[in-house]
Amino acid sequence: MSRARRRWMWTGTIALLGIAAGGLFACLTYELEHGDSWNVGEGAVFEEASQGVAVHELRPGNTVRIAITVRNPGPLPIAVDEVALRSPDVAVDAVTMLEHAGESAECCRPEDAGPFRPVTVSPDDQVMIWLTLRVTGANPYPPCSGFALEAADVSYHVLRFPRTQSLPLRTDIAFRTSCS
């Protein structure tokens, strides 16, 4: 094998390794964003002391449906596999979605949503996902206390590489007991 051919093979190998490393780096650092639409659930109260937190009644069995949008800023398509919450006090009873969430919260009604399934989100597009939450009552809380949900965990794939991102909610969702 000639010296020029060996040099060309090494150059090609190094170039391919660089492209593969760059692709892997892009996949592992890919970040999703909030979309344009969101909903804190019916019956939420914005208390002055809570600094913009949507407060719901904390009682076992209370259900609240919230919505979040997951936006893919690009440049690659992503496949959203699951959206979940980490809380021992709240169970997710149902997950529904609209594939194309549009530009504002007024566009999207939960009645129009279908059951959640893994979905591909193109660059600069978003998906709206409703989570029906139920307070499990696992922990007893004294009066004037509770907990807040601040993020949703989104599992997705970028070029078949699995990723999970904790996406902060636009508005914290709190569950509090009454003070009386």
Backbone bond lengths (Angstrom), bond angles and torsions (degrees), N, CA, C in turn:
res aa  C-N    CA-C-N  psi(-1)  N-CA   C-N-CA  omega(-1)  CA-C   N-CA-C  phi
1 M - - - 1.439 - - 1.525 107.67 -
2 S 1.280 114.93 136.02 1.462 118.93 -176.64 1.522 111.05 -76.27
3 R 1.320 114.40 158.57 1.457 121.63 179.51 1.541 111.13 -61.84
4 A 1.310 118.07 -40.57 1.465 122.49 -179.62 1.531 110.24 -64.35
5 R 1.330 116.60 -40.32 1.466 119.98 -179.89 1.532 110.78 -67.56
6 R 1.342 117.36 -40.15 1.472 120.66 177.56 1.521 110.24 -63.92
7 R 1.308 117.30 -42.17 1.458 121.39 179.01 1.529 109.72 -62.07
8 W 1.327 117.37 -42.86 1.460 121.62 178.52 1.530 110.85 -62.90
9 M 1.350 117.71 -40.79 1.468 121.64 178.95 1.531 110.53 -64.44
10 W 1.337 117.42 -43.24 1.469 120.34 178.96 1.526 110.96 -65.49
11 T 1.309 116.46 -41.70 1.463 120.65 178.77 1.527 110.07 -62.47
12 G 1.321 116.87 -43.68 1.463 121.08 178.35 1.527 111.94 -64.05
13 T 1.322 116.13 -41.80 1.468 120.58 178.96 1.522 110.95 -63.61
14 I 1.308 116.52 -44.39 1.464 120.72 179.49 1.525 110.55 -64.81
15 A 1.318 117.05 -39.74 1.467 120.76 178.34 1.529 110.47 -64.02
16 L 1.331 117.63 -44.03 1.464 121.01 178.55 1.522 111.48 -63.44
17 L 1.322 117.54 -41.53 1.462 120.95 177.26 1.530 110.86 -63.42
18 G 1.317 117.04 -39.27 1.462 120.76 177.63 1.524 111.81 -64.05
19 I 1.325 116.30 -42.91 1.465 120.64 178.51 1.528 110.09 -64.29
20 A 1.337 117.35 -44.11 1.464 121.13 179.37 1.528 110.86 -63.53
21 A 1.322 117.33 -43.21 1.468 120.68 179.34 1.529 110.36 -64.99
22 G 1.321 117.05 -40.85 1.467 120.31 177.75 1.518 111.58 -63.84
23 G 1.321 117.95 -41.78 1.462 121.80 177.50 1.517 111.81 -64.28
24 L 1.322 116.45 -43.04 1.465 120.88 177.82 1.525 110.33 -63.42
25 F 1.315 117.22 -43.36 1.467 121.08 178.40 1.526 110.41 -60.87
26 A 1.335 116.51 -43.68 1.475 120.45 179.55 1.525 110.46 -62.34
27 C 1.313 118.14 -41.62 1.466 121.54 -179.60 1.523 111.76 -66.90
28 L 1.318 116.61 -41.91 1.462 120.39 -175.91 1.525 113.06 -77.02
29 T 1.317 117.86 -16.32 1.468 120.03 179.34 1.526 112.07 -110.48
30 Y 1.310 117.92 6.45 1.459 122.83 -178.50 1.520 109.49 -64.06
31 E 1.319 118.29 132.55 1.462 122.97 -177.54 1.523 110.79 -124.13
32 L 1.318 115.77 135.10 1.455 121.80 173.88 1.525 109.58 -88.15
33 E 1.323 116.80 166.54 1.466 122.06 179.53 1.520 109.63 -130.01
34 H 1.341 114.65 167.34 1.460 120.22 169.10 1.507 107.88 -66.32
35 G 1.301 115.31 146.52 1.443 119.34 172.30 1.518 110.39 -86.98
36 D 1.306 115.71 -167.40 1.456 121.32 -176.69 1.525 113.30 -87.73
37 S 1.328 117.58 -16.03 1.456 121.30 -175.71 1.520 110.25 -113.33
38 W 1.317 115.11 149.96 1.456 120.44 175.34 1.513 108.39 -165.07
39 N 1.324 116.42 164.04 1.454 121.15 -177.74 1.519 107.28 -154.47
40 V 1.322 117.20 132.80 1.462 121.73 -175.76 1.522 112.79 -95.58
41 G 1.325 118.33 2.48 1.457 121.92 178.33 1.519 112.00 96.36
42 E 1.319 114.83 144.99 1.466 119.95 178.95 1.517 109.77 -66.57
43 G 1.312 115.19 145.14 1.450 120.27 176.95 1.514 114.65 85.18
44 A 1.314 118.02 3.35 1.468 120.27 179.48 1.518 109.30 -69.21
45 V 1.313 115.32 142.28 1.456 121.99 177.45 1.519 107.19 -116.11
46 F 1.312 115.85 130.08 1.461 120.08 176.46 1.520 107.14 -98.42
47 E 1.332 116.16 99.00 1.454 120.69 -179.76 1.518 109.58 -81.84
48 E 1.317 115.43 144.87 1.467 120.34 -178.54 1.515 112.02 -58.90
49 A 1.318 116.79 -39.78 1.469 120.76 -177.37 1.526 112.25 -74.60
50 S 1.330 117.55 -15.94 1.466 119.69 -175.16 1.522 113.38 -86.56
51 Q 1.315 118.66 -1.16 1.469 124.13 175.06 1.530 112.81 53.88
52 G 1.327 115.43 54.88 1.461 119.57 174.83 1.506 115.08 81.01
53 V 1.323 118.84 15.33 1.452 122.54 177.41 1.525 108.33 -89.95
54 A 1.334 116.93 134.22 1.459 121.47 176.80 1.520 107.97 -82.68
55 V 1.334 116.80 114.70 1.460 121.72 -173.09 1.524 110.38 -102.94
56 H 1.345 115.47 130.41 1.464 123.07 176.15 1.520 108.87 -117.37
57 E 1.318 115.54 159.07 1.461 121.16 179.79 1.529 110.46 -68.31
58 L 1.320 115.10 131.98 1.462 120.99 178.26 1.522 108.05 -96.39
59 R 1.318 115.03 101.35 1.462 121.62 173.92 1.521 107.07 -150.54
60 P 1.327 117.23 142.08 1.471 119.77 -179.69 1.525 111.48 -54.10
61 G 1.327 115.29 133.30 1.455 121.79 178.76 1.513 115.22 90.11
62 N 1.322 118.94 -11.70 1.460 121.20 178.67 1.526 109.04 -61.65
63 T 1.339 117.43 131.00 1.461 120.75 178.69 1.520 110.07 -114.85
64 V 1.312 114.21 142.14 1.460 122.59 -179.91 1.524 107.22 -138.82
65 R 1.317 116.89 134.62 1.468 120.81 175.67 1.520 108.18 -106.97
66 I 1.327 115.94 118.69 1.459 120.97 177.67 1.519 108.22 -114.27
67 A 1.317 115.58 160.80 1.459 120.36 178.89 1.519 109.29 -130.09
68 I 1.308 114.73 142.16 1.460 120.89 172.33 1.524 107.47 -132.39
69 T 1.307 116.09 152.29 1.457 119.10 172.20 1.509 108.42 -114.60
70 V 1.300 114.05 139.37 1.454 122.01 178.23 1.517 106.26 -110.53
71 R 1.324 116.04 119.92 1.467 122.16 -177.30 1.520 109.77 -108.27
72 N 1.307 114.83 134.81 1.461 121.40 175.18 1.526 107.63 -97.30
73 P 1.350 118.26 107.73 1.457 119.86 -177.67 1.526 113.28 -73.64
74 G 1.328 117.03 -8.89 1.468 119.50 179.14 1.509 111.87 92.35
75 P 1.268 119.10 175.64 1.459 129.43 10.04 1.529 114.27 -93.26
76 L 1.342 118.65 -2.18 1.459 121.26 -175.98 1.525 111.09 -105.97
77 P 1.331 118.17 149.56 1.467 118.82 172.10 1.525 109.30 -70.03
78 I 1.332 116.87 150.66 1.463 121.48 177.76 1.524 108.15 -127.07
79 A 1.309 116.31 157.76 1.463 121.80 176.41 1.522 107.71 -116.75
80 V 1.338 117.03 111.31 1.461 121.44 177.92 1.523 107.81 -79.87
81 D 1.330 116.09 123.23 1.459 121.78 -177.19 1.525 113.10 -99.41
82 E 1.350 116.57 -34.57 1.458 119.72 -173.78 1.526 109.92 -163.13
83 V 1.319 115.90 147.61 1.455 122.66 170.96 1.522 106.29 -128.10
84 A 1.322 116.74 127.20 1.461 121.10 -175.69 1.521 110.29 -141.36
85 L 1.313 115.67 165.21 1.459 122.69 174.74 1.517 108.43 -120.26
86 R 1.319 115.83 145.01 1.463 120.13 175.82 1.523 108.27 -104.17
87 S 1.313 116.88 102.57 1.451 121.21 175.84 1.520 108.26 -158.70
88 P 1.326 117.51 128.48 1.465 119.03 177.37 1.531 112.35 -72.87
89 D 1.322 117.25 -13.29 1.458 121.57 -174.50 1.521 113.94 -100.01
90 V 1.320 117.28 -6.15 1.465 121.60 -177.53 1.521 108.60 -131.86
91 A 1.324 115.40 131.52 1.457 121.15 173.88 1.526 107.89 -105.31
92 V 1.321 116.74 144.55 1.459 121.31 174.75 1.525 106.60 -94.30
93 D 1.341 115.81 109.22 1.467 120.65 -176.94 1.517 113.41 -84.83
94 A 1.335 117.45 -30.99 1.465 120.02 -178.20 1.523 109.30 -151.94
95 V 1.334 114.49 147.88 1.461 121.36 176.15 1.524 106.84 -131.98
96 T 1.343 115.24 122.79 1.459 120.87 177.56 1.521 108.28 -127.03
97 M 1.341 116.70 169.44 1.465 118.87 -174.44 1.518 112.59 -155.51
98 L 1.327 113.68 159.04 1.463 123.73 166.50 1.518 105.72 -121.78
99 E 1.299 117.62 126.39 1.466 120.19 -175.94 1.508 113.63 -65.30
100 H 1.309 118.38 -39.11 1.462 121.03 -178.51 1.519 107.77 -118.58
101 A 1.331 115.90 103.91 1.459 121.32 -170.73 1.518 113.59 -79.02
102 G 1.286 119.92 -14.25 1.458 120.35 179.54 1.508 112.34 77.64
103 E 1.312 116.02 -156.91 1.460 121.44 -170.80 1.516 115.93 -105.52
104 S 1.349 119.28 -14.63 1.463 118.60 -176.76 1.522 110.39 -150.95
105 A 1.330 115.91 166.31 1.456 121.58 -178.77 1.527 111.79 -64.10
106 E 1.339 118.13 -25.81 1.450 120.59 -178.88 1.530 112.34 -69.18
107 C 1.319 117.01 -18.51 1.462 120.49 -174.79 1.513 112.89 -75.35
108 C 1.325 115.96 -21.86 1.456 118.35 -163.88 1.521 111.76 -122.21
109 R 1.326 115.01 120.51 1.458 119.95 178.77 1.523 108.62 -111.41
110 P 1.328 117.72 139.38 1.464 119.78 -179.40 1.526 112.54 -60.58
111 E 1.337 117.21 -26.56 1.465 120.36 179.54 1.532 111.69 -65.30
112 D 1.344 117.25 -24.20 1.458 121.41 -178.88 1.532 113.00 -86.78
113 A 1.316 116.86 -6.11 1.465 120.96 -175.62 1.523 110.98 -80.63
114 G 1.329 114.16 151.32 1.457 120.85 175.11 1.517 109.97 -111.86
115 P 1.313 117.98 173.29 1.466 120.67 179.11 1.523 111.10 -57.49
116 F 1.314 115.81 144.05 1.464 119.79 178.94 1.517 109.31 -68.23
117 R 1.302 115.23 141.20 1.462 124.23 172.11 1.519 106.24 -147.61
118 P 1.318 117.78 155.92 1.468 117.59 176.49 1.526 109.95 -54.17
119 V 1.337 115.26 137.43 1.458 120.13 -173.67 1.522 109.79 -139.65
120 T 1.323 116.26 142.25 1.456 121.88 175.29 1.521 108.51 -88.83
121 V 1.338 115.53 130.77 1.456 121.97 178.94 1.523 107.69 -113.74
122 S 1.306 115.87 117.94 1.466 121.39 -179.14 1.531 110.34 -70.41
123 P 1.333 117.61 161.59 1.467 119.64 174.70 1.524 110.68 -56.80
124 D 1.316 116.51 140.64 1.466 124.90 -179.31 1.525 113.41 62.71
125 D 1.323 117.17 23.84 1.459 121.43 174.64 1.527 107.88 -120.07
126 Q 1.326 116.22 171.08 1.450 120.14 -178.69 1.518 110.10 -146.02
127 V 1.318 115.50 160.18 1.447 122.47 177.04 1.531 107.15 -127.01
128 M 1.339 116.56 138.00 1.462 121.13 178.54 1.510 108.35 -102.73
129 I 1.331 115.10 130.59 1.460 121.03 -175.39 1.522 109.04 -126.12
130 W 1.333 116.30 127.87 1.462 122.08 175.96 1.514 108.77 -101.13
131 L 1.326 115.70 133.76 1.457 122.95 175.39 1.527 107.62 -114.40
132 T 1.318 116.90 123.77 1.460 120.68 174.19 1.517 106.98 -93.46
133 L 1.334 114.91 112.06 1.462 121.87 -175.39 1.521 110.02 -100.79
134 R 1.323 115.64 144.65 1.455 121.48 176.22 1.522 108.48 -130.49
135 V 1.341 115.89 129.04 1.462 120.50 176.71 1.519 107.04 -71.65
136 T 1.332 116.18 123.12 1.458 120.67 -175.68 1.512 113.00 -82.77
137 G 1.332 117.27 -24.13 1.455 119.37 -178.47 1.506 112.61 75.85
138 A 1.329 116.24 21.28 1.464 120.29 -178.12 1.522 111.86 -64.14
139 N 1.310 118.32 -32.91 1.464 121.59 -179.04 1.526 109.97 -118.80
140 P 1.340 117.24 130.17 1.466 117.89 173.98 1.529 109.52 -75.91
141 Y 1.310 116.20 137.72 1.459 121.05 -179.10 1.521 109.78 -118.37
142 P 1.313 118.36 136.26 1.469 120.73 175.68 1.530 109.65 -71.78
143 P 1.341 117.45 167.77 1.472 120.33 178.43 1.530 111.99 -55.65
144 C 1.324 115.32 147.18 1.484 123.52 178.33 1.528 113.15 62.70
145 S 1.305 118.01 32.50 1.464 119.53 178.46 1.522 109.31 -135.89
146 G 1.299 116.57 173.39 1.451 120.89 -180.00 1.507 111.74 167.39
147 F 1.315 115.43 -150.58 1.463 121.54 -177.68 1.519 108.89 -150.57
148 A 1.316 115.58 165.57 1.472 121.11 179.88 1.527 109.64 -127.82
149 L 1.312 115.07 149.76 1.460 122.98 172.18 1.520 106.37 -105.14
150 E 1.318 117.15 123.17 1.461 120.66 -174.62 1.521 114.16 -113.90
151 A 1.344 116.93 -15.07 1.460 119.08 -175.50 1.524 110.38 -152.02
152 A 1.300 114.96 156.69 1.463 122.71 172.43 1.525 107.32 -116.62
153 D 1.314 116.43 142.39 1.461 120.87 177.54 1.520 109.02 -93.75
154 V 1.322 116.19 121.75 1.456 122.24 -178.62 1.525 108.29 -110.51
155 S 1.338 115.86 119.78 1.463 121.44 175.15 1.522 107.40 -99.15
156 Y 1.331 115.87 131.02 1.459 119.93 -176.74 1.527 109.57 -152.88
157 H 1.316 115.15 170.27 1.468 122.75 178.07 1.523 109.13 -122.07
158 V 1.316 115.59 139.46 1.457 123.08 171.93 1.524 105.60 -122.92
159 L 1.323 116.88 116.80 1.473 121.66 -176.46 1.531 110.98 48.89
160 R 1.321 115.77 42.76 1.471 124.73 178.94 1.522 114.65 71.06
161 F 1.326 118.25 5.26 1.457 121.07 175.06 1.529 107.57 -91.15
162 P 1.343 117.57 122.35 1.468 119.19 -179.16 1.530 112.14 -73.73
163 R 1.328 115.42 140.98 1.468 122.27 178.17 1.517 108.21 -139.07
164 T 1.311 116.98 151.57 1.460 123.18 170.29 1.508 106.78 -131.95
165 Q 1.319 115.68 132.02 1.459 121.21 -179.22 1.521 108.77 -129.93
166 S 1.300 116.10 135.37 1.454 121.23 173.13 1.527 106.65 -86.98
167 L 1.329 116.25 108.97 1.458 122.10 -175.78 1.527 108.36 -99.00
168 P 1.340 118.34 111.09 1.473 119.82 179.93 1.519 110.87 -59.04
169 L 1.331 115.42 140.64 1.459 120.09 176.36 1.521 108.61 -72.15
170 R 1.329 117.36 148.26 1.471 120.56 178.44 1.521 110.81 -61.23
171 T 1.323 116.47 -38.07 1.462 122.97 177.53 1.519 106.99 -130.30
172 D 1.327 117.45 129.07 1.457 119.98 177.17 1.522 109.14 -62.64
173 I 1.323 116.30 142.61 1.453 122.97 177.67 1.530 106.03 -107.37
174 A 1.329 116.79 119.71 1.467 120.54 -177.73 1.525 109.83 -114.29
175 F 1.306 115.08 149.34 1.453 123.23 172.20 1.522 106.27 -120.68
176 R 1.343 116.63 123.62 1.460 120.28 -177.07 1.511 110.49 -134.95
177 T 1.336 115.14 146.19 1.451 120.83 173.73 1.511 109.32 -79.83
178 S 1.327 116.46 158.04 1.465 119.05 178.60 1.530 108.70 -70.91
179 C 1.303 115.17 158.66 1.474 120.47 -176.72 1.523 112.16 -91.49
180 S 1.313 118.97 1.98 1.458 119.59 -178.71 1.507 112.30 -100.50
